């Protein structure tokens, strides 16, 4: 663990020549950890898939519920990182660990509550998603054991936030990588030799998530004890976590509604378009992991710089702005690189993902649009990280809702253009133009305006 045991070094100014190395040192491990996380579901899918269609369908529904809940709870990481980083940057390690303690306590409290509620609401939730008969049975077999692991999953989010705030993205990478490998082995053992079926996969994942949470939690606990921080969470501290988290949850919810609405529109365009959408969004999400790793670095570095700078002076505020500008240049430049990768994959690698020529063609066309929008997406991601690092959660939530409202008319227009099972390629391309350029463009405008005003520096 690289959180410093002694007093922290004075953070480097934004124009320090080592800053580029610090950005990479935070971003690269963060990217590895982000990529490792989907391997849990991928491993479960590969193992359960050999049990048959029914268990696989049940796993799909059950894991969708868990992933949705965990996705909405990402604020446990995003609210903890900047609070810890700001105190760390100011050299107030006791305050940093106090914020970390409150974040982890909130994670356990929310996790236990959701697990209990979810246990009793399991069947109604799955029926509302369309499950019935054997599919409902398999989905419940997966979801109920998974709920026992939910507090551990949320503890992982909070602990990762603490470690990032302490400028440590390497530890989460190691823990996530080892956890993904261990999950694969334990899941196979419980599903096949032990014979627990789909429930075995859920038990394995829940157990590994608890182990990961306890390992990282123990690392933070050492710092809590070293700096004589009380173990009992502070009511005001919990209130700050929930207050900041509620805005960040609204932000996440607005972005998920945008994605769900996009799926609704493409579903009406027919099977080929829907299949091509799945391929395109999967690749877009992979690129998003790369861009998000820089945003995570921005959260940690910006929070630290805000804590280290005297924001009442022009020099202090200038250092924060310089850091923000450096991060933006890094991200947009990286967005250009990922954009150049898109047509190469679309026109020369589509056969890897599907043998259907029609779907390959749609995939290639969509990635051309995605390529054009990658610098815009990079700009959005990095400013998202900057404003999270500045704890400007309320504006982030309102901006996400505003972008959703701006996106809605574009979706309606595409839906009217492309209804029908033989919609063809044009509505599909317009859909991706609406998302990658229209929706991301709306987010870029709202976040860019905020970043330029400087009111978030406080």
C-alpha positions, 0 to 999 in steps of 0.5 A: 500500500502506497499511502504514506505512513509518515507526513505526506510530501508537499504536493507538486505544483501543477507545472512540475515536470514530474506531473506527467509521471504522476498522472500515468502512475495513477491512471494505468493501475486504475485502468487495470482495476477497471478492466478487472472488475467486469471479469467477475461477471464474464467469468460467471457467464462462461461457467454458468453458460455450460449449465444450459440456457435456463441457468444462463438466462437466470444469471443474466437477470440476477446479475443485472439487478446486482450490477444496477445496484452497485452502479448506482452506489458508485458514489461511495467511491466518488464521494470518498476519493476527493474528501480523502485526497483534499485532507491528504493534500493539506497534510491532515492525515487524521482527517483523511482517515476519518473521511475514509472511515465514514465512507466505509461505514456508510457502505456497510450500512447501505449494503446491509439495508439493501441486502435485507430489502432485496431478500424480501423483494427478490421475486417481485423485482425479477417478475417485474423484469419479465422472469417467470417459470424456470427462469425466475427460479434460476434468477432467484437462485443467483440473486439471493446469495449475491445479496449476501455479498452486497455489503462486501461489494459496497465496502470495496467501492468505499475502500477503493475511494479511500486508497485513491484519495491517498494516491494509491491506485496500485493496491486496488489493481492487485486486489481486483486482479487476484480477486477475479482469478480467485472468483473464477476458480471458486465459482467453477468448484462450487458450480460443478464438483460441489454441484450447487449450480447457478447458486454456486457462482453467486456464492463464490462471487459474494465470498470473494467480494467480501474478502476483497473488501476486508483486505482493503478495509484492513489496510485502511484500518491500519491507518485509522489506528495509526492516526488514532481515529475512533472506529465509531463513525461520526453522524455528521461525517455520514451525513456528508457522505449521504448528502454528496452521494445523493447528488452523485447518484442522481448523476449516475441515474440520469446517465443510465436512463440515457442508455436505457432509452437508447436501447429502447430506440435501437430495439425498435430498429430490428434484430441486426441493428440491436446486435450491432448496437451490443457490439458497438456499445461493448467496444465503446465501454472498453474505451470508456474504461481507458478514459475513466482511468484518467478521470480517476487520476483527476479525482485524486490529483485535483482533490490533493491539489485543492487541499495543498493550495491556498485558494484565497490567493491567486497563485493557489487558484492558478495552480489548480487551474493549471492542473485542470488544464494539464489533465484536459490536454492529456485526456483529449489527446488520448481521446484522439488516439482511441478515436484512431483505433475505432475505424481499424477495429470496425473495418478490419476486426469486425469478423472477430466479434460476429460472422454476420456480414450485415452486423459487421457493416453496421458495426464498422459504420457505428465505430466511424461515428464513435471515432469522431466523438472520442475527443468529445467523450474524453473531454467529458470524462476528464471534466467529470473527474475534475468536478468530482475531485472538487466535490461539485456534486450538485452541479454534476447531477443537474448537468447530467439531467440537463444533458438527458433532456437535450438528448431526448428530442434527438432520440425521438427523432431517430425513433421516428426515422428508424422504426421497423424490422427493416430499418437499415443502416441509416437510422442506426448511424443516426442513433450513434451520432445522437449518442456519441456526438449529441448526448456527449456534446451536451454533457461537454457544453455543460461541464465545459462551462462550469470548468471555465467559470472557476466557481468550483474551486473552493 
